[in-house]
Amino acid sequence: MVWFKRDLRLEDHLPITLAIKNAQQTGGTVVLVYLIEPSLLKQKDSAPQHFQFAMECLASMAQELPATCPLHIVESEAAEFFADF
């Protein structure tokens, strides 16, 4: 699993590169996750254009990913999401 927080790129992203390489060698999959955290969206320095830009970056990224690396966009606080792991 690779969690995208702010670094929304595929190129020169070592965790993704290694995870994809490992998945290709083992026949496995890589789960890519971007969390839409409601508490962050409510902060006073949060702006709709930042959220829109992130969504556009993620849409572009999803088109470039191999089928073994699905991108999941989830609305959840990080602590709640990762509590299950």
N, C-alpha and C positions, 0 to 999 in steps of 0.2 A: 504494500500500500504506500502510495505517495500522496501526501497532503499538501495541496497548494494553498498558500496563505497570501503572499504578496508577489511572489516571483512567478508570474504567469507566462512562462516561456518553456519551450522544449529544447531549443538549441543551448548547448553549453550548460546543461542542467544535470550534474553528475548523478543524483539519485534516480532520475528517470532513465538516463542512459544505462546505468547498471541494472535497474529493474527490468527494462525491456530486453536487454541482452540476456539476462538470466531466464526470463520467460521464454524467449526464443530457443534457448539451449535446452530447457527442460520441458518445453511444451506446456508451460503454465500460463497464467495470466497475471496482469498487474492491475490493481485497482487504483485508479486515480480519483482523488476526492477534493472537491472545493466546497467549503462550508459557507453558507450565507448565515452569518451569526446576527440574529436580531439585535442583540445588545450593542454590537458595533455599528449597525445602521442607525441606531438611536443617538449615537454620540454627536455632540454639537459640531465636530469637525468632519462629519460624514456628509457627503454631497451626492445627490442623485447622479450627477455626471460621472463620478468615480465608480459607482455601482454599474452604470451602463457601460463604461469602458471595460470593466472587469468581465461583464457578460459577453461583450463583443470579442474580447481576447480568448475567453473560454470556448466560444462557438468556433472561432478560427482554429484553435488548438485541437478541438474534437475532430475536425475534418482531417487533420494531419496524422492522427494516431492510428496505429495498426489495430485490427479487430481484437487482438489479445489484450488491449489496454483501454478498456472503456472508462470514460470520464463520468463521474457521478457528481451532480450538483445537488447538495442537500441543504435544506434550511434547518439549522440546529446550532445550538451552542456547542462549542468544541468539547467542553467537559462532559456534556450529556452524550454526545456522539461517541466519544472515545471510552466512556465508562463501560461500554459493552465489550471492549476488547481486552 
